[in-house]
């Protein structure tokens, strides 16, 4: 099976309907003898200062086992955090700490975040925001049958990411996440370019289920509405496309220098 790196194109037309972010969270193992409990706390980010990346690096030491020292998780069940916005990471950590993010194995994160202050979370977010996100490859195997027969697998996801599907009220993902998947830190739309395909698919499936413990469900509900029309093939293809999505400039920056005569 061949694969392709997917390059973002900055001249795409952004549709009127905006897709809301894929939420990302962390999953880490917890010993059997360490019961998981949620912390009855409210974290007030309005009383914090902008995150300190240097302080956050030390505070993020326990994250490295699953997410990698620089936030580029080596195993796809754990999301890449490198390049993610400070605000998004801090917000997701708070949701886990106070029990609003409690689906599946994500509750194993509770012991690692429940004693952090809001400032700690911003500092950790600031550290990962300074790290350079890597990217994987997208699956370019030909689709043999069905409505997308003859297309490369990642092209199914590429079409939805760039143009959406107006007939099913599916907006283009790039409207919120950008042509290269860099996201938008203002409204807290996450960086998804280069994210592991397995993790992206899992998050889309979670949105499709319509089940969440979050008290503020505005963004979740929009994603649930969008994802409910996606087929499993489309979810997997979108995840594959996103995994290979990256800036062309990243390739130029990492290219080997030309040999000197």
C-alpha positions in Angstrom: 0.0 0.0 0.0 1.5 3.3 -1.0 1.2 6.5 0.9 1.3 10.3 0.2 2.2 13.3 2.2 -0.6 15.9 1.9 0.4 19.5 1.4 -1.9 22.3 2.3 -2.9 24.8 -0.4 -3.4 28.4 0.9 -5.5 29.6 -2.0 -8.6 27.6 -1.2 -12.0 29.3 -0.9 -13.4 29.2 2.6 -17.1 28.2 2.6 -19.6 30.1 4.6 -20.4 27.3 7.0 -17.6 26.8 9.6 -16.7 23.5 11.0 -15.8 23.4 14.7 -12.7 21.9 16.1 -11.9 18.3 16.8 -11.3 18.1 20.5 -8.1 16.5 21.5 -7.4 14.9 24.8 -4.7 12.7 26.4 -4.9 9.1 27.5 -2.4 7.6 29.9 -2.3 4.3 31.8 -2.9 4.3 35.6 -1.8 1.5 37.9 -4.7 -0.8 39.1 -4.1 0.3 42.7 -4.6 4.0 41.9 -8.4 4.7 41.9 -9.5 7.4 39.4 -11.6 10.1 40.9 -12.6 13.4 39.4 -11.7 16.6 41.2 -14.6 18.8 42.3 -12.9 22.1 41.2 -13.6 25.1 39.1 -10.6 26.5 37.3 -10.7 30.3 36.7 -8.4 31.2 33.7 -9.4 34.8 34.0 -7.1 35.2 36.9 -4.1 33.7 35.2 -1.2 35.2 33.3 -0.1 34.1 29.8 1.6 30.8 29.9 5.3 30.5 30.6 6.8 28.0 28.2 10.0 27.5 30.2 8.1 26.8 33.4 5.7 24.6 31.4 8.5 22.4 30.1 9.3 21.3 33.7 5.6 20.9 34.6 5.0 18.7 31.4 7.6 16.1 32.4 5.0 13.5 33.2 3.4 14.1 29.8 6.4 12.8 27.9 5.8 9.1 28.5 2.7 9.1 26.3 2.9 12.3 24.3 6.6 12.5 23.7 9.1 15.0 25.2 8.2 17.6 22.5 4.5 16.7 22.2 4.9 14.5 19.1 3.4 11.3 20.5 5.1 8.2 19.1 2.0 6.0 19.4 -1.1 7.0 17.5 -3.5 6.3 20.4 -2.1 9.4 22.1 -2.6 12.7 20.3 0.2 15.0 19.2 0.3 18.1 21.4 3.2 19.8 19.6 2.0 23.1 18.0 -1.3 23.0 19.7 -2.5 26.4 21.1 -1.9 27.2 24.7 -5.6 28.0 25.3 -6.9 24.8 23.8 -4.5 22.5 25.8 -5.3 24.3 29.0 -9.0 24.1 28.4 -8.9 20.4 27.7 -6.8 19.7 30.8 -9.4 21.6 32.9 -12.3 19.6 31.4 -10.5 16.4 32.3 -9.6 17.6 35.8 -13.1 18.5 36.7 -14.7 15.4 35.2 -16.4 16.9 32.2 -14.2 15.0 29.8 -14.8 11.5 31.1 -15.2 9.2 28.1 -13.4 5.9 27.9 -9.8 5.8 28.8 -9.4 9.5 29.1 -10.3 9.4 32.8 -6.8 7.9 33.3 -5.5 11.4 32.8 -7.2 12.6 36.0 -4.4 11.8 38.5 -2.0 13.7 36.3 -4.1 16.9 36.0 -6.3 17.2 39.1 -3.7 18.8 41.3 -2.6 21.4 38.6 -3.6 25.0 38.9 -5.1 27.0 36.1 -1.7 28.7 35.7 0.1 25.3 35.5 -2.2 24.3 32.7 -1.5 27.5 30.8 2.2 27.1 31.3 2.1 23.5 30.0 0.0 24.7 27.1 2.5 27.4 26.3 5.3 24.9 26.2 3.6 22.6 23.8 2.5 25.6 21.7 6.2 26.3 21.1 7.0 22.8 19.8 7.0 22.0 16.1 4.4 19.4 15.1 5.3 16.6 12.9 3.1 14.9 10.3 2.5 11.4 9.0 1.5 10.1 5.6 -1.9 9.8 4.0 -3.1 6.6 2.4 -3.2 6.9 -1.4 -4.5 3.4 -2.2 -7.2 3.3 -4.9 -10.8 2.7 -3.7 -12.2 -0.3 -5.5 -15.9 0.1 -5.1 -18.7 2.2 -3.7 -19.5 5.9 -4.3 -15.8 6.8 -4.3 -14.5 4.1 -6.6 -11.5 5.1 -8.5 -10.4 7.8 -6.1 -7.3 7.5 -3.9 -8.4 6.9 -0.3 -7.1 10.2 1.1 -8.8 12.1 -1.7 -12.2 11.3 -0.1 -11.0 13.1 3.0 -9.4 15.8 1.0 -12.6 16.6 -0.8 -14.5 16.9 2.5 -11.8 18.9 4.2 -11.5 21.4 1.4 -15.1 21.7 0.1 -17.4 19.9 2.5 -20.7 18.5 1.1 -23.5 21.1 0.9 -26.1 18.4 0.1 -25.6 17.0 3.6 -24.9 20.3 5.4 -21.2 19.3 5.9 -19.0 22.4 5.9 -15.4 22.3 4.8 -13.1 21.6 7.7 -10.6 24.2 6.6 -13.1 26.9 7.4 -12.1 26.6 11.1 -8.9 24.5 11.0 -7.3 26.3 8.1 -5.7 25.0 4.8 -2.8 23.4 6.7 -4.8 22.3 9.7 -3.1 24.9 11.9 -6.4 25.8 13.7 -7.4 29.1 15.2 -6.3 29.8 18.8 -8.8 32.7 19.2 -12.0 30.6 19.3 -10.0 27.6 20.4 -10.2 25.6 17.2 -7.3 23.1 17.5 -4.3 22.4 15.3 -5.1 19.1 13.6 -2.6 19.0 10.7 -0.4 16.0 11.1 -2.5 14.5 13.9 -2.5 10.7 14.2 -5.2 9.2 11.9 -6.3 6.7 14.6 -6.9 9.5 17.1 -8.7 11.7 14.6 -11.0 8.9 13.7 -11.7 8.1 17.3 -12.6 11.8 18.0 -14.9 11.9 15.0 -16.7 8.7 16.1 -17.1 10.3 19.6 -18.7 13.4 18.1 -20.9 11.1 15.9 -22.2 9.4 19.1 -23.6 12.7 20.4 -22.6 11.8 24.0 -20.6 14.2 26.1 -20.2 15.2 29.7 -19.2 18.8 29.0 -21.5 21.4 30.5 -20.8 23.9 27.6 -21.8 21.8 24.6 -21.8 24.5 22.0 -18.8 23.3 20.0 -19.4 19.7 20.7 -23.0 19.9 19.3 -21.8 21.6 16.1 -19.3 18.8 15.5 -21.9 16.2 16.4 -24.3 17.7 13.8 -21.6 17.7 11.2 -20.2 14.3 11.8 -23.5 12.5 12.0 -23.8 12.4 8.2 -20.3 11.0 7.7 -19.9 7.3 6.7 -17.2 5.2 8.4 -15.3 5.3 5.2 -15.4 9.1 5.1 -14.3 9.3 8.8 -11.3 7.0 8.1 -10.4 8.9 4.9 -10.6 12.3 6.6 -8.4 11.0 9.4 -5.9 9.8 6.8 -5.9 13.1 5.0 -5.4 15.1 8.2 -2.5 12.8 9.3 -0.6 13.8 6.1 -1.6 17.5 6.2 1.3 19.9 6.7 2.7 23.2 5.4 4.9 22.9 2.3 7.3 25.2 4.0 8.0 22.5 6.5 9.3 20.3 3.7 11.6 23.1 2.5 12.9 23.8 6.0 13.8 20.2 6.5 15.2 19.4 3.1 18.9 18.4 3.0 21.2 21.2 1.8 22.5 20.9 -1.7 26.0 19.3 -2.1 28.8 21.9 -2.5 30.8 21.6 -5.7 
